[in-house]
Amino acid sequence: MSNAVPKLAVIIGSVRDGRFGPVVASWFAEQARQHGAFEVDVIDLAEAHLPLELPAVSPALDPDPPRPAGMTDLTRRLTAADAFVIVTPDYNRSVPAALKAAIDWHYTQWDAKAIGFVGYSGASGGLLAIEHLRQIFNELNAHTVRNYVSFPRYYLLFDAAGRLREPDDPAAAAAAMLDQLLWWASALSTARATITAA
């Protein structure tokens, strides 16, 4: 990353019909742009081909396996990112299948990079998925930041036009998480460059 503006990939983790994820991701992407420290790229997993059948060899052993042509753009954008924010609901107390497939099809793309979370759902606000994602990304040697944004009963918090009815507290939570992401993205980018040059 050096002196370049860090790239933040905001990933929409749900691909189901009628999903609310794009509304939440659009709100967060705007918060990130207002923060001003990142180049923001919104990645919609619904636009990628994400088969559940994984390669025979683990990406830990073959970090760049043959991938479907419909995943090429996703892989390129994940590789280019310095940090990520995953926008996710929880399904059956866990992670959407498409999101897990996108994670499992990749390995080096997550390695030693900073990751934050924006959750939304019914009572839990996506926190059940976020806790599972922390465990998953720890296995992939990514750093998940402590702060997060959560929207429990999101359908009461946003109006019909996709605007938050009371935006101040979520905006403050997003700014705090973005500050942490910036610090960790910068530190980890420097560390990756140092190790690569050694």
N, C-alpha and C positions, 0 to 999 in steps of 0.2 A: 504494500500500500504506500509506503514511504510518505511523500508529501501530497499524494493524490487524495481526493475526496473518497472516503470509504463507501463501498457499495453495500446497501442494505436491501436484501431480498425479503419482501413481505409475501408469505406463502398462504394462499387460501386452501385450507386443508380439507374442506368438504366438497364433494362433487355430486351430492344427491340432488334430485329434482326439488325445486322450491327452496333451496338453501338460502340462508341469510348471510353466509360468509362474505360475499362480495360487498355487502353494505358495511359490515364491520371493517373489512380490509380497506375499503375506500376511506372510511373515517380515519383509520390509523395511518394510512399512507399520507393523508393530508397533515396529520400531526407531525409525522416525520419530516415532511417538506418544510413545515413551519419551524421545526427545530433547527433546520439549516445546516446540519453537520454531515448529512448523508446524501448520496445519490440513490434515489429510491426506485426499485424495480418490483412491481407487483406481479407475482407469478400465480396463475390460476391452474391448479392441478387438473381441472376439467378439460384443459386444452392439451394435455399430454396423454400418451398411450402408456398405461401403467398396469401391465399384466401382473397377476398375483404369482404366476409361476416364475420363480427366480432361477438364475443360472445354477448349474450343478456345483460350481466352485464358489465358495463364499467370496464376496468382494474384499474381505480382509486379506485373502490370499491372491486374488486377482482384482486389483482395484479398478481396472478399466475393462470390465467384461463386455462382450458384444451386447448391445442394447437395441431394442426396437427403434426403427427410424423415427417413430412418433415420440421418442423420448430425447432426441438429439438436442432440441432447443432447451428443454428443461435442464439437461446435464450441463450444457454450456453456461446457462445463467446461474446455476448453483455453483459451478466452478469459479465464476467471476466474482461471486459475492464475498465480502469480508465479514458480514454478519447477517443473521436471519431473524425475522419475527414470524412465528407460526401463528396463524389465526385459525382457531379450531373450536368446534363444539366437542362435547363428549357423547359418544354413542355407547349405550349399554355399559356405562361407567369406564369407558376407555377411549381409544384413539380411532378415528375414521380409518377404514381399511385402505383407502386410496393414499392417505397420508403415510401410513405405515409402509405401503409398497414403495412410495417415492423415496422414503428413507432407506429402505432395505436394498434398493437397486443402486444405491450410491454409498461411497465410503470416504474417499479422500476429500470429497466436496464438503464434508462436515468437520473434518479433522482440524483441531486446534482453532476453531472459529467460535465466535460468540453468538448465543441464541437467546432470544426473548420470546414471550408468549402473550397472546391476547386470546382469552377464552370467552365463550358465550354459550349459554344453554338455559335450561330451566332453573332449578334451585341452585345447582352447583356452580353456575357461571363458567363451565368448562374446566374447573379446577381438577376434576378427576382425570381428564385427559392430560392436563398439564403435568400432573404428578407422574404419570406413566412416561410422558415424553422426557422428563428430566432423567429418568432411569435409562431410557433408550439412548439418549444423546451422551450420557456419561460413558456408556459402553463404546461409543464412537469417538471418544476423546474430544468432544466438544465442551465448551463451557457455557452452561445455562446461567443467566444472571438471576439474581434473587428477585428483583421487582418484576411485576407482571400487571396486566390490565384484565379485569374480569367483569363480565356483564351477566349477572344472574337475572333471569326473567327478562331477557333482552327485548322481548316483544312489548314490554311496558316502558322501556327506556328510550326507544327510538320512535319517532312519529312516522306517519305514512310516507313521508318524503325521504326517510332514512336519516333524519337529523336527530341528534340527542336532545331530549327535552331539558335535561340539566347537564350541560357539557363540562362544567368547571372541574369537578373531581376526576372524571375520567381523563381529561386533558392533563391534569397535574400528574396523574399516575403514569400516563404515556410519556410525559417529559422526563420523569424520574427514571423510567426504564431506558429511555433513549440515551440519557446521560451515562448510565451504566454500560450500555452496549457500546457507546463511543469509546469509553475508557478501555474496555476489554478488547474491542476490535483493533484499536491502535496498539495495545500491548502485545496481542497475539500476532498481529501482522509483523511487528518488529521481530518477535521471537522466531516466527517462521522464516523470515528473510535471513536472520542470523544463522539459523541451523542449515538452511539451504546453501549459504555461502561458505559454511565451514568445511 
